[in-house]
Amino acid sequence: MKKTGVLLHVYHLGTLGWEELVWGDPAEDRLGTLTKFADCLLGIPAADEVDAIIYSGPSEKDGLSEGAYARQFLVDHIDGLSDFPRLKRKLDALSWAERAVFTERINGLVAGPQLTTAGTTEAEIRAAAKRFAKAGVSRVLEIACVSHAPRCARSQALVRSEGLIPQEQAWFLVISETCWNHGEPLDVTILEPPHRADDPVYGLHPSLPQSLRTYQYELDHEHRREVVLKVAQLIANELADQAVGSSESK
């Protein structure tokens, strides 16, 4: 019997469009993080053991932490899973015994403690890694929304480099079909360190990713708007100069 660990990321309860982010849109058969979690459970054999955990950041609602609130939301809306065409097909194909296992797994989702340290994503992965290593989990499904998944991949790699994820334990990043604030995948910009010798910014220090890391983790919220406006204006000026140069070269 295999043992699968599931780390389900949920989000601040003040997030714009929180319900659609975590639940998705049945009319478009688009899964959020909670419904993607249900979809993952439907793909795990009934004979296997599942250890599913959901941690919380600082937000609360109705006296519940964000993890406990999200868990209760899923339990309260379990009948609504059939509103999603792909989930309905899978649910209808279950035997009575398999349906009972699925319901038990939904109810077995553990709402873990609130993690209020800086770098909450990393803290969640570290806590889950320790839990799953102790429980003898052989594979882990980490579920995140589209907007958050790239950061999760980086954080997962960081935690693995710290030695907290056993080398023989396989982790898989499972991405929902919803974005923050009704956005789209291209709203996330990925900046890789320069690595080609013919790149003119190769060797430049600090690199743009290093500079923006400082913006993300060290600059307070009061000054972030100022930086964004300055960067936007700088890029606009550079594009204008580029257009003039291109025109003059013709």
C-alpha positions in Angstrom: 0.0 0.0 0.0 1.4 3.4 -1.0 1.0 6.5 1.1 0.4 9.9 -0.6 0.8 13.2 1.1 -1.2 16.2 -0.1 -0.2 19.8 0.7 -3.1 22.1 -0.2 -2.3 25.8 -0.4 -5.2 28.2 0.4 -5.1 31.9 0.4 -5.8 35.0 2.6 -9.5 35.2 3.2 -9.4 38.8 2.1 -8.3 37.9 -1.4 -10.4 39.4 -4.1 -12.6 36.6 -5.6 -11.5 34.1 -2.9 -14.5 31.8 -3.5 -13.9 31.5 -7.3 -10.2 31.2 -6.7 -10.5 28.1 -4.4 -13.8 26.6 -5.9 -13.5 27.5 -9.6 -16.4 27.9 -12.1 -18.6 24.8 -12.7 -20.2 26.4 -15.8 -16.7 26.4 -17.5 -15.6 23.2 -15.7 -12.7 25.2 -14.4 -11.3 23.9 -11.1 -10.0 26.0 -8.2 -7.6 24.7 -5.5 -10.3 23.0 -3.4 -11.9 21.3 -6.4 -8.5 20.3 -7.8 -7.8 18.7 -4.5 -11.0 16.7 -4.9 -10.0 15.8 -8.4 -6.6 14.5 -7.1 -8.3 12.4 -4.4 -10.4 10.8 -7.1 -7.2 9.7 -8.9 -5.7 8.0 -5.9 -6.6 4.3 -5.6 -9.0 3.6 -2.7 -6.5 1.1 -1.2 -3.8 3.7 -0.8 -3.4 5.8 2.3 -3.7 9.6 2.1 -2.4 12.2 4.5 -3.7 15.6 3.5 -2.8 18.9 5.3 -3.8 22.5 4.8 -1.9 25.2 6.7 -3.1 28.8 7.6 -1.7 32.2 7.3 -2.8 35.1 9.5 -6.3 35.7 8.2 -9.5 34.5 9.9 -13.2 34.5 9.2 -16.2 33.5 11.3 -13.8 32.6 14.1 -11.8 30.1 11.9 -8.3 30.3 10.6 -8.0 30.4 6.8 -7.1 26.7 6.7 -10.0 25.7 8.9 -12.4 28.0 7.0 -11.3 26.5 3.6 -11.7 23.0 4.9 -15.2 23.7 6.2 -16.1 25.4 2.9 -15.1 22.2 1.0 -17.0 19.9 3.4 -20.1 22.1 3.3 -20.1 22.2 -0.5 -19.1 18.5 -1.2 -22.4 17.9 -3.0 -21.5 20.8 -5.4 -18.6 18.9 -6.7 -21.0 17.2 -9.1 -21.7 20.5 -10.7 -18.3 20.2 -12.5 -18.8 17.9 -15.5 -15.4 16.2 -15.2 -15.8 15.6 -11.5 -19.4 14.3 -12.0 -18.2 11.7 -14.5 -15.6 10.5 -12.0 -17.9 10.5 -9.1 -20.6 8.6 -11.0 -18.1 5.9 -11.8 -17.3 5.2 -8.2 -18.7 2.2 -6.4 -20.5 2.7 -3.1 -17.4 1.7 -1.2 -15.2 4.0 -3.3 -17.5 6.9 -2.7 -17.3 6.3 1.0 -13.5 6.3 0.8 -13.6 9.6 -1.2 -15.9 11.2 1.4 -13.7 10.0 4.2 -10.7 11.6 2.5 -12.4 14.9 2.1 -13.4 14.9 5.8 -9.8 13.8 6.7 -8.2 16.9 5.4 -6.3 18.3 8.4 -6.4 22.0 9.1 -2.9 22.6 10.5 -1.7 25.4 12.7 -1.4 29.0 11.6 2.1 29.9 10.3 2.9 33.5 10.8 6.6 33.6 10.0 7.9 35.5 7.0 7.8 33.5 3.8 4.6 31.6 4.6 4.9 29.4 1.4 8.3 28.2 2.5 7.1 27.7 6.1 4.1 25.6 4.8 6.4 23.4 2.7 8.9 22.9 5.5 6.2 22.0 7.9 4.6 19.6 5.4 7.9 18.0 4.5 8.7 17.2 8.2 5.2 15.8 8.6 5.4 13.6 5.5 8.9 12.4 6.2 7.8 11.3 9.6 4.7 9.6 8.3 6.6 7.6 5.6 4.9 9.2 2.7 6.4 8.1 -0.7 5.0 10.9 -2.9 3.5 14.3 -2.3 1.0 16.3 -4.3 1.4 20.1 -3.7 -1.7 22.0 -4.9 -1.6 25.7 -5.7 -3.4 28.2 -7.9 -1.9 29.3 -11.2 -0.6 32.6 -9.9 1.1 31.0 -6.9 2.5 27.8 -8.5 5.7 29.3 -9.9 6.7 30.5 -6.4 5.7 27.1 -5.0 8.1 25.4 -7.4 11.0 27.7 -6.2 10.1 27.3 -2.6 9.9 23.5 -3.0 13.4 23.4 -4.5 14.7 25.6 -1.6 13.3 23.3 1.0 14.7 20.3 -0.8 18.1 22.0 -0.9 17.8 22.4 2.9 17.6 18.6 3.2 14.1 18.6 4.6 12.6 16.5 1.7 14.0 13.0 1.5 15.8 12.2 -1.7 13.6 9.2 -2.4 10.4 11.2 -1.8 8.8 12.5 -5.0 7.0 15.8 -5.0 4.6 16.9 -7.8 3.2 20.4 -8.2 -0.5 20.3 -9.1 -1.8 23.5 -10.6 -5.5 24.6 -10.4 -7.1 26.5 -13.3 -7.8 29.8 -11.4 -5.7 32.9 -10.9 -5.6 35.7 -8.4 -8.0 38.5 -9.1 -9.5 36.8 -12.1 -6.2 37.1 -13.9 -4.4 34.8 -16.4 -1.2 32.8 -16.4 0.9 35.5 -18.2 0.2 37.8 -15.3 3.1 36.0 -13.6 6.5 37.0 -14.8 9.4 34.6 -14.3 12.8 36.0 -14.1 15.6 33.5 -14.5 19.2 34.4 -13.6 21.2 35.2 -16.8 23.0 32.1 -17.9 24.2 32.6 -21.5 27.5 34.1 -22.3 26.1 36.2 -25.1 23.5 37.8 -22.8 24.7 41.5 -22.2 23.5 41.4 -18.6 25.4 38.2 -17.8 27.6 38.8 -14.8 25.9 42.1 -13.9 25.5 42.5 -10.2 23.0 42.8 -8.8 21.0 41.1 -11.4 17.4 42.0 -12.0 16.1 38.9 -10.2 18.3 39.8 -7.2 17.1 43.3 -7.2 13.5 42.3 -7.3 14.0 39.7 -4.6 15.0 42.6 -2.4 11.8 44.5 -3.5 9.7 41.4 -2.6 11.2 40.6 0.8 12.8 43.7 2.2 10.9 46.8 0.9 7.9 47.7 3.0 4.5 48.1 1.4 4.6 51.9 1.8 7.4 52.2 -0.8 6.5 49.4 -3.2 4.0 51.5 -5.2 6.7 54.2 -5.7 9.1 51.6 -7.1 6.5 50.1 -9.5 5.7 53.5 -10.9 9.4 54.3 -11.4 10.1 51.0 -13.1 7.1 51.3 -15.4 8.2 54.8 -16.4 11.8 53.7 -16.9 10.7 50.8 -19.2 8.4 53.1 -21.1 11.3 55.6 -21.7 13.6 52.8 -22.8 11.0 51.5 -25.3 10.5 55.0 -26.7 14.3 55.3 -27.1 14.4 51.9 -28.8 11.7 52.9 -31.2 13.5 56.2 -32.1 16.7 54.3 -32.7 15.0 51.7 -34.8 13.4 54.5 -36.9 16.6 56.4 -37.4 18.5 53.3 -38.5 16.1 52.7 -41.4 
